[in-house]
Amino acid sequence: MIRTRGPIRGALLVVAAQLLVGAASADNRPFHCGSKIIYVGMTRADVFQYCGAPTSESTELREVRSDKNQVLGTTEINRWIYESYNTRVLVFLDDKLQTIERL
């Protein structure tokens, strides 16, 4: 995982947007875990504290590339699935919740 500012940070945002295109019904509407509201921008620790362990999860490392296709580093993408009557897929980039998807 890399932490950056400036042009590299911009490249990370482009990569994140590309990864999230075509997501399964990404509506990003907050949802409830018990009495707590889960929303985009929360950390994995916050979500875990309120919702507990996900039903399943996956982690993927992706190369971050410049517009000239030069590898700048890697970033970590975590997908947590909470299955219930209203199944949700939470996608985290660099430990921050980026999208909330409905299945």
C-alpha positions as CSV (number, residue, x, y, z in Angstrom):
1,M,0.0,0.0,0.0
2,I,1.3,3.5,-0.8
3,R,0.4,6.8,0.7
4,T,0.9,9.7,-1.7
5,R,0.0,13.3,-2.6
6,G,0.0,15.2,-5.8
7,P,0.2,13.5,-9.2
8,I,0.6,10.0,-7.8
9,R,-2.4,10.5,-5.6
10,G,-4.3,11.5,-8.7
11,A,-3.2,8.3,-10.4
12,L,-4.5,6.3,-7.5
13,L,-7.9,8.0,-7.8
14,V,-8.0,7.2,-11.5
15,V,-7.2,3.5,-10.7
16,A,-9.9,3.4,-8.0
17,A,-12.5,4.8,-10.4
18,Q,-11.5,2.2,-13.0
19,L,-11.8,-0.6,-10.5
20,L,-15.2,0.5,-9.4
21,V,-16.7,0.9,-12.9
22,G,-19.2,-1.9,-13.6
23,A,-19.7,-2.7,-10.0
24,A,-22.8,-4.6,-9.1
25,S,-25.3,-1.9,-8.5
26,A,-23.0,0.5,-6.6
27,D,-25.6,2.9,-5.0
28,N,-23.4,4.1,-2.1
29,R,-26.4,4.6,0.0
30,P,-25.7,4.2,3.7
31,F,-27.0,1.1,5.4
32,H,-27.5,0.0,9.0
33,C,-25.6,-2.6,11.1
34,G,-27.7,-2.7,14.2
35,S,-28.3,0.9,15.2
36,K,-25.1,2.2,13.5
37,I,-25.1,3.7,10.0
38,I,-22.3,2.6,7.6
39,Y,-21.3,5.1,4.9
40,V,-18.6,5.8,2.3
41,G,-15.4,7.1,3.9
42,M,-15.5,4.9,7.1
43,T,-12.4,2.8,7.9
44,R,-12.3,-1.0,7.9
45,A,-11.9,-0.8,11.7
46,D,-15.0,1.3,12.1
47,V,-17.1,-1.1,9.9
48,F,-15.8,-4.1,11.8
49,Q,-16.6,-2.5,15.1
50,Y,-20.2,-1.9,14.1
51,C,-20.9,-4.9,11.8
52,G,-18.6,-7.6,13.0
53,A,-16.7,-9.9,10.7
54,P,-18.0,-10.1,7.1
55,T,-19.5,-13.3,5.8
56,S,-16.6,-13.4,3.3
57,E,-13.8,-11.1,2.2
58,S,-11.1,-10.9,-0.4
59,T,-7.9,-8.8,-0.8
60,E,-6.3,-7.8,-4.0
61,L,-3.1,-5.9,-4.7
62,R,-3.1,-3.8,-7.9
63,E,-0.3,-2.0,-9.6
64,V,-0.7,1.8,-9.7
65,R,0.4,3.1,-13.0
66,S,1.1,6.5,-14.5
67,D,-0.6,7.8,-17.6
68,K,2.6,6.6,-19.4
69,N,2.1,3.1,-18.0
70,Q,5.0,3.4,-15.5
71,V,4.4,1.3,-12.3
72,L,4.3,3.8,-9.4
73,G,3.6,1.2,-6.7
74,T,0.7,-0.9,-5.5
75,T,-2.5,-0.4,-3.7
76,E,-4.7,-2.8,-1.6
77,I,-8.3,-3.3,-2.4
78,N,-10.5,-5.2,0.1
79,R,-14.0,-6.5,-0.6
80,W,-16.2,-7.4,2.3
81,I,-19.5,-9.2,1.8
82,Y,-22.3,-9.1,4.4
83,E,-25.0,-11.5,3.4
84,S,-28.5,-11.1,4.7
85,Y,-31.9,-10.3,3.2
86,N,-30.2,-7.3,1.8
87,T,-26.6,-8.4,0.8
88,R,-24.0,-5.7,0.6
89,V,-20.5,-5.7,-0.8
90,L,-18.2,-3.1,0.7
91,V,-15.1,-2.1,-1.3
92,F,-12.2,-0.5,0.6
93,L,-9.2,1.3,-1.0
94,D,-6.3,2.1,1.3
95,D,-8.5,1.3,4.4
96,K,-11.3,3.7,3.4
97,L,-14.8,2.6,2.3
98,Q,-15.1,3.6,-1.3
99,T,-18.3,2.0,-2.4
100,I,-21.3,0.1,-1.1
101,E,-22.8,-2.3,-3.6
102,R,-26.1,-4.2,-3.5
103,L,-26.4,-7.7,-4.9
